[in-house]
Structure formats: C-alpha cells, structure tokens
C-alpha cells in the first residue's frame, strides 16, 4: 500500500506522442533535456535526472526529448536517462545522430531502443565532433538524417535492408521525427532546406521540429511552405528560453543556424541588467513565442533552455494567461530578422507575417532573361561537366552504351588494364574535383561538387543546418549545397536538386573505378529509381504558376 501511493495515475502513463499528434488536436508541450557528462549518479547527472522526474510528474509535459552528444562532445547516452522516464510512463523522444555511428551501429541501436520500449526517434545528421579523449574525435557520417529516416522506415516495415531481398523481421514501431533549419539568411541556404524537408517527409518523418529562431514571420513561412508543398505532417515550434550568456553565445555564431541579431542582443543586455537578471522577461518572451506558435497553427512547442522545472511550467502558465488573439500583437513584436534576409513569401502588410503570395523578386529571378544572365556567371568547368555527363553518363545516350560495352570488356581483361584506367580516371578527377576515390560518385547529384572532399559531413541528400551566410561551420568554406543551388538555378533546375531517391554511399566500392561502377550498375545510381524520389516535379509547376 505504501509503494502504491507513490504512483500518480493522473500524471503517469501519459498518452503516446503518436496518438496525440495523429488522433487528437492537443497542443503538445515537449521539453528538451541535455544530457550530462559522466555517470548518472554524479552531481550533474542527478541534476538532470531530478529535472526530468519533476517534469514527468506534471501532466502538461507531454514528451521529453533527450539529446545525443550535443555540440559534438561525449555525453551520457540519451537512453540512460530515457529508461527511467519510460519506466514512469513518460513519453520520450530519443535523438540519434550520424556523427558518431555508422549505419550498422545505428541499426543496432534501433533494435536496442525498440526492445527497451522506446517509440519516438528524432533523426539528425548531428554536429561535427569538437572534442574527444586525447584530441578531437573523428566524425563518421556514414549516412545522414535522410538516410537514417529511410533505414528506420524500412525497419518499421519489417525489412532488414534493400539488399537483403526476402529478409523479413519483426517490425519496429518508431514514430520518426526530423529537424528543419528555416532561419537562414540567404535564398541559397533556405530553399535547399525546404527541399530537404520534403525529402525527409517522403523518407518517413512523421513530425517536424524546426531550429531555434526569433522571427515570427519565418515561423509563419515554414507552415505556409509546408502547405504549398503539401507536406502534411505536424510541426513543433522550437522555443528556446534565452538568458544573457545564451544570447551572447548564439549571437557569436557558435551554433550555425541559430541567430540572435544585434537588435535582439541589445534588448537582452538591457533586460539582463534588471534585479532578476532578466528572468521574468525571458520567461515571458518564451511564453509569447508559445502563444504565437499556437496561433499560427503549430501542433505544439519544443521548449529548451537551462531552466528549472518550475521555470518551464511558468512559461506554460504565462501562455495560458493570454487571450486567444494576443498572439497577433506578439508576432509583430518578435520579428528579429537578419539584414536582407530571404523570404519565400511576400509580407502581409496587415499582420507583418507571410502572405500567400510568392516573393516577387524570387519569381523575377527565375525569368528566362535573368537565367540567361546567370548562366554567364556559371563556371566553365560546370558547363563542360554538364555536357559530358549528358552525352556519356545518361543511360539512354549512345555514349553511355558505348562506355558500358567498353567497361564490360575491361572487366574481362587483365587487372593491370583496369588499374591503369582507374589511375587515369582518379588523376583526372583529383584535378577537377579533389576526388577522394570513394568509388560511388555523387558529382552529378550535387552539380559536380564532391561531398567527400568539400563537405565536412559528406552530405549527399541535401544540406545540413550548419551554415551561416552560406559558409560551412567547418573551415568557413562555401557550402557545396548553396553552390549547387546557384549552379542549378541558372538552368532552372534548382527545385529538382533532390528529385530522386535517398542516396547511400556503398563503402565496399572505395578505391575502385567510379566510372566502371556507374557503367556496370554497381553504384547508387543503379539502385536509386529516378521516379522513386520525385518530390519537386509537381512543386515546380505550382511555384512557377503561383
């Protein structure tokens, strides 16, 4: 009898997240928990555990989302904390990122999580490692967030993998989520994010969380973009409760994709000089963001920050105190955009949010006259590569058929002939593309830019969120997906940049001839059905005709 009194049936055994999102109109409140370093029994671990338990004891908190080595540092695994939560009947979202694990390890982790009772996964590409034992750890990025969604979707169907024909296993039951980074400054950053979002939904994402941001117009735009592209999945609005240290950190650009503008930082600094160091202001700012999210039509909020349990509940309490239409004024107040920031839709002058009318300058930039001028600025090397690919590497072309027969004969020849041809190919591609001899070439997938040598995360299915003003978070070089967007747009093809199936690099092909693998059907081009990935073909027509 004594132990039974501990359990609060009104709070524990909360409704599944899938049920809330798919079968109710409940506005979902989710809190992000950042795991600690060291054992769960250490002081920092106990602090996070106590926070999680206090939040789990409140019926207003529908789900707790637990991070996976955030910031690229080694942290306690999310399932360690999550196990305690699901034992208490709390819904948990486990983050899984691709930076530290290859696809085999990620598949193994999925079976482990499913066996332990976890139902919800947030698929991430992840941050590049920033630390490690005896020096910085090496990143993996064997697959990306899109590949992870695709693999887990197949596991939900009871399939081991595409290349294990006829293999069936007990299906997992994961509700899969993904992230979109929509608070980007440049067109060449934000539009590929929207295209990748479409690919994520196609690959199995059943809920979306957006990145941290403080611009209500961009928040509104995301939902309108999803409606425009007919992406019918629920979205949780990211609400990060600021503090002076957090605002300064975000303002410095330390987390690409998270922006605190000069204007917002000035306000933060002023408020932080108050006796409570701005706490009341920061909690109210977050509450206003929650109200805006609900007013705009988001299905819930995803609240983060370094807070105590009572602070999270205070945010929800303040939100409840607002009138049903107060969010409209809040939306006008919280619009901290970047200089010359790109928006897909024109502004609505009355609401100061997005209208349903596409950006006039954007549409004008797609006119035949402008595209003709743009093509003049495209590198000559790209034009030559386009022509060569069209004549030789397109399967229906005579050049492809000739090359295919040639490599079939080479396959039957002595190894020395194959070796010489491979060396010639590799030498040419080193000069032209800084080739890393992966043997499973994605040059034609990314406007003839090599993801192995020119992308820190080897992203083959669209850009990660780690750019700032078009620059990569690693080395400050131009993001290859931004470059690809500009190249493709000059030919009116940018909306089709992810019009294909999910790409997985075959590690078995490393160090072999990519040309031979392509002509003989051994690389990913043979596996990816061109119609399987068609996301943008219909969208392109809608965009051009809107």
C-alpha positions as CSV (number, residue, x, y, z in Angstrom):
1,X,0.0,0.0,0.0
2,X,2.8,2.4,0.8
3,X,4.5,2.0,-2.6
4,X,1.3,2.3,-4.4
5,X,0.8,5.8,-3.1
6,X,3.9,7.0,-4.8
7,X,2.4,6.5,-8.3
8,X,0.2,9.3,-9.6
9,X,-2.1,7.8,-12.2
10,X,-3.4,11.2,-13.2
11,X,0.1,12.0,-14.5
12,X,2.0,8.9,-15.3
13,X,1.2,6.6,-18.2
14,X,0.7,9.6,-20.4
15,X,-0.8,9.3,-23.9
16,X,1.6,8.3,-26.6
17,X,3.1,11.1,-28.7
18,X,1.9,9.4,-31.9
19,X,-1.7,9.3,-30.5
20,X,-1.6,13.0,-29.5
21,X,-0.2,14.1,-32.9
22,X,-2.2,11.8,-35.2
23,X,-5.5,11.3,-33.4
24,X,-6.1,14.5,-31.3
25,X,-5.9,18.2,-31.7
26,X,-4.0,18.5,-28.4
27,X,-1.3,21.3,-28.4
28,X,1.7,19.3,-27.4
29,X,4.3,20.6,-24.9
30,X,7.7,19.0,-25.3
31,X,10.8,19.9,-23.3
32,X,14.4,19.2,-24.4
33,X,16.8,17.7,-21.9
34,X,20.5,18.0,-22.5
35,X,22.3,15.0,-21.0
36,X,25.3,15.4,-18.7
37,X,28.9,14.2,-18.8
38,X,29.9,11.3,-16.5
39,X,27.8,8.9,-14.6
40,X,24.2,9.4,-13.9
41,X,25.0,9.3,-10.2
42,X,27.3,12.3,-10.4
43,X,26.1,15.7,-9.4
44,X,25.4,16.9,-12.9
45,X,23.7,13.6,-13.8
46,X,21.5,13.7,-10.7
47,X,20.5,17.3,-11.5
48,X,19.3,16.4,-15.0
49,X,17.6,13.3,-13.6
50,X,15.8,15.3,-11.0
51,X,14.7,17.8,-13.6
52,X,13.4,15.1,-15.8
53,X,11.4,13.4,-13.0
54,X,9.9,16.7,-11.9
55,X,8.8,17.4,-15.5
56,X,7.4,13.9,-15.8
57,X,5.3,14.5,-12.7
58,X,3.4,17.2,-14.5
59,X,0.5,16.3,-16.9
60,X,1.2,19.4,-19.0
61,X,4.5,18.0,-20.3
62,X,3.6,15.5,-23.0
63,X,7.1,14.5,-24.0
64,X,10.7,14.8,-23.0
65,X,13.3,15.0,-25.8
66,X,16.8,13.8,-24.9
67,X,19.9,14.9,-26.8
68,X,22.7,12.7,-28.3
69,X,26.2,14.1,-27.7
70,X,25.1,17.7,-28.4
71,X,27.7,20.1,-29.6
72,X,29.9,17.2,-30.8
73,X,31.0,16.3,-27.2
74,X,30.9,13.0,-25.4
75,X,27.8,12.9,-23.2
76,X,25.8,10.3,-21.3
77,X,23.7,8.4,-23.9
78,X,20.0,9.6,-24.1
79,X,18.6,6.1,-23.3
80,X,20.2,6.1,-19.9
81,X,18.0,9.0,-18.8
82,X,15.2,7.8,-21.0
83,X,14.9,4.4,-19.4
84,X,14.0,6.0,-16.1
85,X,11.4,8.2,-17.9
86,X,9.6,5.4,-19.8
87,X,9.5,3.4,-16.6
88,X,7.5,6.2,-15.2
89,X,5.1,6.3,-18.1
90,X,6.6,9.4,-19.6
91,X,6.8,9.8,-23.4
92,X,10.4,10.2,-24.6
93,X,12.0,11.3,-27.8
94,X,15.5,9.9,-28.3
95,X,17.8,11.9,-30.5
96,X,20.0,9.8,-32.8
97,X,22.7,11.5,-34.9
98,X,25.1,10.1,-37.5
99,X,28.3,11.8,-36.4
100,X,29.5,9.0,-34.1
101,X,27.9,5.9,-35.5
102,X,27.9,4.1,-38.9
103,X,24.8,2.6,-40.3
104,X,25.3,-0.8,-38.8
105,X,25.7,0.7,-35.3
106,X,22.6,2.9,-35.8
107,X,20.6,-0.1,-36.9
108,X,21.8,-2.0,-33.9
109,X,20.9,0.9,-31.6
110,X,17.4,1.0,-33.1
111,X,16.8,-2.7,-32.2
112,X,18.1,-2.0,-28.7
113,X,15.8,1.0,-28.3
114,X,12.8,-0.8,-29.7
115,X,13.5,-3.8,-27.4
116,X,13.7,-1.4,-24.4
117,X,10.3,0.2,-25.1
118,X,11.3,3.5,-26.8
119,X,8.9,4.6,-29.5
120,X,10.0,8.0,-30.7
121,X,13.2,8.9,-32.5
122,X,14.5,12.3,-33.8
123,X,16.8,11.6,-36.7
124,X,19.7,14.0,-37.0
125,X,22.9,14.3,-39.1
126,X,24.5,15.9,-36.0
127,X,27.2,18.3,-35.1
128,X,30.8,17.7,-36.1
129,X,32.8,16.5,-33.1
130,X,34.5,19.3,-31.2
131,X,36.3,17.3,-28.5
132,X,37.4,13.8,-27.6
133,X,39.8,11.7,-25.5
134,X,43.4,12.7,-26.3
135,X,42.3,15.0,-29.0
136,X,39.3,15.7,-31.2
137,X,37.3,12.6,-32.2
138,X,36.9,11.8,-35.9
139,X,33.4,12.1,-37.3
140,X,31.6,9.2,-39.1
141,X,28.7,10.5,-41.2
142,X,28.3,7.1,-42.9
143,X,24.8,8.2,-43.6
144,X,22.8,11.4,-42.9
145,X,19.5,12.2,-41.4
146,X,17.6,11.4,-44.6
147,X,19.3,8.0,-44.8
148,X,18.6,7.4,-41.2
149,X,14.9,8.1,-41.7
150,X,14.8,5.8,-44.7
151,X,16.6,2.9,-42.9
152,X,14.3,3.2,-39.8
153,X,11.2,3.4,-42.1
154,X,12.3,0.1,-43.7
155,X,12.7,-1.4,-40.2
156,X,9.2,-0.2,-39.3
157,X,8.1,-2.3,-42.3
158,X,10.0,-5.3,-41.1
159,X,12.7,-5.2,-43.7
160,X,16.4,-5.5,-42.9
161,X,17.7,-3.6,-45.8
162,X,17.1,-3.1,-49.5
163,X,19.9,-5.5,-50.5
164,X,18.6,-8.3,-48.3
165,X,15.8,-9.4,-50.7
166,X,13.2,-11.6,-49.0
167,X,14.5,-10.9,-45.5
168,X,11.7,-10.1,-43.1
169,X,11.9,-9.3,-39.4
170,X,9.6,-8.2,-36.7
171,X,8.7,-4.6,-37.5
172,X,9.8,-1.8,-35.2
173,X,7.1,0.8,-34.2
174,X,9.0,4.1,-34.3
175,X,7.4,7.5,-34.7
176,X,10.2,9.2,-36.6
177,X,10.9,12.9,-36.4
178,X,13.2,15.3,-38.2
179,X,14.5,18.9,-38.0
180,X,14.4,21.8,-40.4
181,X,16.6,24.8,-40.2
182,X,14.4,27.6,-41.6
183,X,16.0,30.6,-40.1
184,X,18.5,31.1,-42.8
185,X,19.6,34.4,-44.3
186,X,20.3,33.5,-48.0
187,X,18.0,32.1,-50.6
188,X,20.7,29.5,-51.5
189,X,20.6,28.3,-47.8
190,X,16.9,28.3,-47.0
191,X,15.4,26.9,-50.2
192,X,17.6,23.7,-50.1
193,X,16.4,23.3,-46.5
194,X,12.8,23.3,-47.7
195,X,13.6,20.8,-50.5
196,X,15.4,18.5,-48.0
197,X,12.4,18.8,-45.6
198,X,10.2,17.4,-48.4
199,X,12.7,14.5,-48.8
200,X,12.7,13.9,-45.1
201,X,8.9,13.6,-45.1
202,X,9.0,11.3,-48.1
203,X,11.6,9.2,-46.3
204,X,9.5,8.7,-43.2
205,X,9.5,11.7,-41.0
206,X,6.1,11.9,-39.2
207,X,6.7,15.0,-37.2
208,X,9.0,18.0,-37.6
209,X,10.8,20.3,-35.2
210,X,12.3,23.5,-36.5
211,X,15.6,25.1,-35.4
212,X,15.8,27.9,-32.8
213,X,14.8,31.3,-34.1
214,X,13.2,34.6,-33.1
215,X,11.4,35.7,-36.2
216,X,7.6,35.2,-36.3
217,X,7.5,35.8,-40.0
218,X,9.9,33.0,-40.7
219,X,7.9,30.8,-38.3
220,X,4.7,31.6,-40.3
221,X,6.6,31.0,-43.5
222,X,7.5,27.4,-42.6
223,X,3.9,26.4,-42.2
224,X,3.0,28.1,-45.4
225,X,5.9,26.4,-47.3
226,X,4.7,23.0,-46.0
227,X,1.2,23.8,-47.1
228,X,2.5,25.0,-50.5
229,X,4.4,21.8,-51.0
230,X,1.6,19.6,-49.5
231,X,3.7,18.3,-46.6
232,X,1.0,17.1,-44.3
233,X,2.9,16.3,-41.0
234,X,2.7,18.1,-37.6
235,X,5.3,20.6,-36.7
236,X,6.5,21.6,-33.2
237,X,7.9,25.2,-32.9
238,X,11.3,25.5,-31.2
239,X,11.1,27.9,-28.3
240,X,14.5,28.4,-26.6
241,X,14.3,30.4,-23.3
242,X,17.1,32.9,-23.6
243,X,19.5,34.2,-21.0
244,X,22.3,36.7,-21.3
245,X,25.0,34.0,-21.7
246,X,22.9,32.0,-24.2
247,X,22.1,35.1,-26.2
248,X,25.7,36.1,-26.4
249,X,26.6,32.6,-27.4
250,X,24.1,32.5,-30.2
251,X,25.0,36.0,-31.4
252,X,28.6,34.9,-31.8
253,X,27.5,32.4,-34.4
254,X,28.8,29.4,-32.3
255,X,25.7,27.4,-33.4
256,X,25.2,27.8,-37.2
257,X,21.5,28.2,-38.0
258,X,20.7,29.8,-34.6
259,X,20.6,33.6,-34.9
260,X,20.4,36.3,-32.2
261,X,20.5,39.6,-34.1
262,X,22.2,42.7,-32.9
263,X,18.8,44.2,-32.2
264,X,17.7,41.3,-30.0
265,X,21.0,41.1,-28.2
266,X,20.7,44.8,-27.3
267,X,17.3,44.1,-25.7
268,X,18.7,41.1,-23.9
269,X,21.6,43.1,-22.5
270,X,19.2,45.8,-21.2
271,X,16.9,43.3,-19.6
272,X,19.7,41.3,-18.1
273,X,20.7,44.4,-16.0
274,X,17.5,44.2,-14.0
275,X,17.5,42.8,-10.5
276,X,16.3,39.4,-11.6
277,X,18.9,39.4,-14.4
278,X,16.1,39.4,-17.0
279,X,14.5,36.2,-15.9
280,X,10.9,37.5,-15.9
281,X,11.4,39.0,-19.4
282,X,13.0,35.8,-20.8
283,X,10.2,33.6,-19.5
284,X,7.6,36.0,-20.9
285,X,9.4,36.2,-24.2
286,X,9.2,32.4,-24.4
287,X,5.5,32.3,-23.4
288,X,4.8,34.8,-26.2
289,X,6.5,32.5,-28.7
290,X,4.4,29.6,-27.5
291,X,1.3,31.7,-28.0
292,X,2.4,32.7,-31.5
293,X,3.1,29.0,-32.4
294,X,-0.4,28.0,-31.3
295,X,-2.0,31.0,-33.1
296,X,-0.1,30.2,-36.3
297,X,-1.2,26.6,-36.3
298,X,1.8,24.6,-35.0
299,X,0.9,21.4,-33.3
300,X,3.0,22.1,-30.3
301,X,6.1,23.7,-28.8
302,X,9.6,22.3,-28.2
303,X,10.9,24.2,-25.3
304,X,14.6,24.3,-24.4
305,X,17.0,26.2,-22.2
306,X,18.9,25.9,-19.0
307,X,16.0,26.1,-16.6
308,X,14.5,24.5,-13.5
309,X,11.3,22.5,-13.8
310,X,9.2,25.4,-12.3
311,X,10.5,27.7,-14.9
312,X,9.3,25.5,-17.8
313,X,5.9,25.3,-16.0
314,X,5.9,29.0,-15.5
315,X,6.3,29.6,-19.3
316,X,3.2,27.4,-19.9
317,X,1.3,29.2,-17.1
318,X,2.0,32.6,-18.6
319,X,1.0,31.3,-22.1
320,X,-2.4,30.2,-20.7
321,X,-3.0,33.7,-19.3
322,X,-3.0,35.3,-22.7
323,X,-6.2,36.0,-24.7
324,X,-6.8,33.9,-27.8
325,X,-5.9,36.8,-30.1
326,X,-3.0,38.3,-28.2
327,X,-0.5,36.3,-30.2
328,X,-1.1,38.6,-33.2
329,X,0.5,41.5,-31.4
330,X,3.2,39.3,-30.1
331,X,4.0,38.2,-33.6
332,X,4.5,41.9,-34.7
333,X,6.8,42.3,-31.7
334,X,9.0,39.3,-32.2
335,X,10.5,39.7,-35.6
336,X,14.2,39.8,-35.4
337,X,15.3,39.2,-39.0
338,X,18.8,39.3,-40.4
339,X,19.9,42.0,-42.9
340,X,18.5,41.4,-46.4
341,X,17.0,38.0,-45.2
342,X,15.3,36.0,-47.9
343,X,11.7,35.1,-47.6
344,X,9.8,32.7,-49.9
345,X,6.6,34.6,-49.5
346,X,5.8,38.3,-49.7
347,X,5.0,40.0,-46.4
348,X,1.4,40.6,-45.3
349,X,1.3,44.3,-44.5
350,X,-1.6,43.9,-42.1
351,X,-0.2,41.1,-40.0
352,X,3.5,41.7,-40.8
353,X,3.7,37.9,-41.3
354,X,3.7,36.0,-44.6
355,X,1.1,36.4,-47.2
356,X,0.2,33.5,-49.6
357,X,1.9,35.4,-52.5
358,X,5.3,34.2,-53.5
359,X,8.3,36.6,-53.3
360,X,8.2,38.8,-56.4
361,X,11.9,39.2,-56.6
362,X,12.3,35.4,-56.3
363,X,9.9,34.8,-59.2
364,X,11.6,37.5,-61.2
365,X,15.0,35.8,-60.7
366,X,13.5,32.7,-62.4
367,X,12.6,34.5,-65.6
368,X,14.3,33.4,-68.8
369,X,16.1,36.7,-69.2
370,X,17.6,36.6,-65.7
371,X,18.5,32.9,-66.0
372,X,20.3,33.6,-69.3
373,X,22.5,36.2,-67.5
374,X,23.0,33.9,-64.6
375,X,24.3,31.2,-66.9
376,X,27.1,33.5,-68.0
377,X,28.4,33.6,-64.4
378,X,28.4,29.8,-64.0
379,X,32.0,28.3,-64.1
380,X,33.0,27.0,-67.4
381,X,34.0,23.7,-65.8
382,X,30.5,23.2,-64.7
383,X,29.2,23.8,-68.2
384,X,31.7,21.3,-69.6
385,X,30.8,18.7,-67.0
386,X,27.1,19.1,-67.7
387,X,27.7,18.5,-71.4
388,X,30.0,15.5,-70.8
389,X,27.5,13.9,-68.4
390,X,24.6,14.4,-70.7
391,X,26.5,12.8,-73.6
392,X,28.2,9.9,-71.8
393,X,26.6,9.2,-68.4
394,X,22.9,9.4,-69.2
395,X,21.7,5.9,-69.6
396,X,19.7,6.4,-72.8
397,X,22.6,8.1,-74.6
398,X,24.7,6.4,-77.2
399,X,27.8,7.4,-75.3
400,X,26.7,5.5,-72.2
401,X,26.0,2.4,-74.2
402,X,29.5,2.6,-75.8
403,X,31.1,3.2,-72.5
404,X,29.2,0.3,-70.9
405,X,30.4,-2.1,-73.6
406,X,33.9,-0.8,-73.2
407,X,34.0,-1.4,-69.4
408,X,32.4,-4.8,-69.9
409,X,35.4,-5.7,-72.0
410,X,37.8,-4.1,-69.5
411,X,36.2,-6.3,-66.7
412,X,37.3,-9.3,-68.7
413,X,40.8,-8.0,-69.2
414,X,43.9,-8.3,-67.1
415,X,43.9,-6.4,-63.7
416,X,46.8,-4.2,-65.0
417,X,44.5,-2.7,-67.6
418,X,41.8,-2.0,-65.0
419,X,44.4,-0.5,-62.7
420,X,45.8,1.9,-65.4
421,X,42.4,3.1,-66.4
422,X,41.5,3.7,-62.7
423,X,44.6,5.7,-62.2
424,X,43.9,7.8,-65.2
425,X,40.3,8.4,-64.0
426,X,41.4,9.2,-60.5
427,X,44.1,11.6,-61.6
428,X,41.7,13.5,-63.8
429,X,39.1,13.7,-61.0
430,X,41.6,14.8,-58.4
431,X,42.5,17.8,-60.7
432,X,38.9,18.6,-61.5
433,X,37.1,17.8,-58.2
434,X,39.6,17.0,-55.5
435,X,38.3,13.4,-55.7
436,X,38.7,11.0,-52.7
437,X,38.3,7.9,-54.8
438,X,35.1,6.7,-53.0
439,X,34.1,4.6,-56.0
440,X,30.4,5.6,-55.6
441,X,30.4,9.1,-57.2
442,X,27.8,11.8,-56.3
443,X,29.2,14.5,-58.5
444,X,26.2,14.6,-60.8
445,X,23.9,14.6,-57.7
446,X,25.4,17.9,-56.4
447,X,26.1,19.9,-59.5
448,X,29.6,18.4,-59.9
449,X,30.8,19.2,-56.4
450,X,32.4,16.4,-54.4
451,X,30.8,15.7,-51.0
452,X,33.7,13.6,-49.8
453,X,36.3,16.4,-50.1
454,X,34.2,19.5,-50.0
455,X,31.6,18.8,-47.3
456,X,32.6,18.2,-43.7
457,X,29.7,15.9,-43.2
458,X,29.7,14.1,-46.6
459,X,26.0,15.2,-47.1
460,X,24.6,13.5,-50.2
461,X,20.9,14.1,-49.5
462,X,20.8,17.9,-49.1
463,X,22.5,20.4,-46.8
464,X,22.8,20.1,-43.0
465,X,21.8,23.0,-40.9
466,X,25.4,24.0,-40.2
467,X,25.8,27.1,-42.4
468,X,26.0,30.8,-41.6
469,X,25.6,33.2,-44.5
470,X,26.3,30.3,-46.9
471,X,29.5,29.3,-45.2
472,X,30.2,25.9,-43.7
473,X,30.5,25.6,-40.0
474,X,33.8,23.9,-40.5
475,X,36.6,25.9,-42.2
476,X,34.3,28.7,-43.3
477,X,34.2,27.5,-46.9
478,X,31.2,27.9,-49.2
479,X,28.6,25.2,-48.6
480,X,28.5,22.9,-51.6
481,X,24.7,22.7,-51.5
482,X,24.5,26.5,-51.7
483,X,26.9,26.5,-54.6
484,X,24.9,23.6,-56.2
485,X,21.7,25.6,-55.8
486,X,23.1,28.6,-57.6
487,X,24.5,26.5,-60.4
488,X,21.3,24.6,-60.9
489,X,19.1,27.7,-60.6
490,X,20.9,29.2,-63.6
491,X,19.4,26.3,-65.6
492,X,16.0,26.4,-64.0
493,X,16.7,23.1,-62.2
494,X,17.2,24.0,-58.6
495,X,13.8,22.7,-57.5
496,X,14.7,19.3,-58.8
497,X,18.0,19.1,-56.9
498,X,16.6,16.4,-54.5
499,X,14.2,14.9,-57.1
500,X,15.4,11.4,-56.5
501,X,15.6,8.5,-54.1
502,X,17.8,8.5,-51.0
503,X,21.5,8.1,-51.7
504,X,23.6,5.7,-49.6
505,X,27.3,5.6,-50.3
506,X,28.5,1.9,-50.7
507,X,31.7,1.6,-48.7
508,X,32.6,-1.6,-50.5
509,X,33.4,0.4,-53.6
510,X,36.0,2.7,-52.1
511,X,39.2,2.6,-54.1
512,X,37.6,1.3,-57.2
513,X,36.7,2.9,-60.5
514,X,33.6,5.1,-60.1
515,X,33.2,5.1,-63.9
516,X,33.2,1.3,-64.1
517,X,30.8,1.1,-61.2
518,X,28.5,3.5,-62.9
519,X,28.5,2.0,-66.3
520,X,28.2,-1.6,-64.9
521,X,25.4,-0.7,-62.5
522,X,27.3,-1.2,-59.2
523,X,26.9,2.2,-57.6
524,X,24.0,4.0,-56.1
525,X,22.8,5.4,-59.4
526,X,21.7,1.9,-60.3
527,X,19.8,1.5,-57.1
528,X,18.1,4.9,-56.9
529,X,14.9,4.8,-59.1
530,X,14.5,8.1,-60.7
531,X,10.8,8.1,-60.1
532,X,11.2,6.9,-56.5
533,X,12.4,10.3,-55.4
534,X,10.2,12.7,-57.3
535,X,9.3,15.4,-54.9
536,X,9.7,18.6,-56.7
537,X,8.4,18.0,-60.2
538,X,4.8,18.9,-59.3
539,X,6.0,21.5,-56.9
540,X,8.0,23.3,-59.6
541,X,4.9,23.7,-61.7
542,X,3.0,25.1,-58.7
543,X,5.8,27.5,-57.8
544,X,6.2,28.8,-61.4
545,X,2.4,29.2,-61.8
546,X,1.7,30.8,-58.4
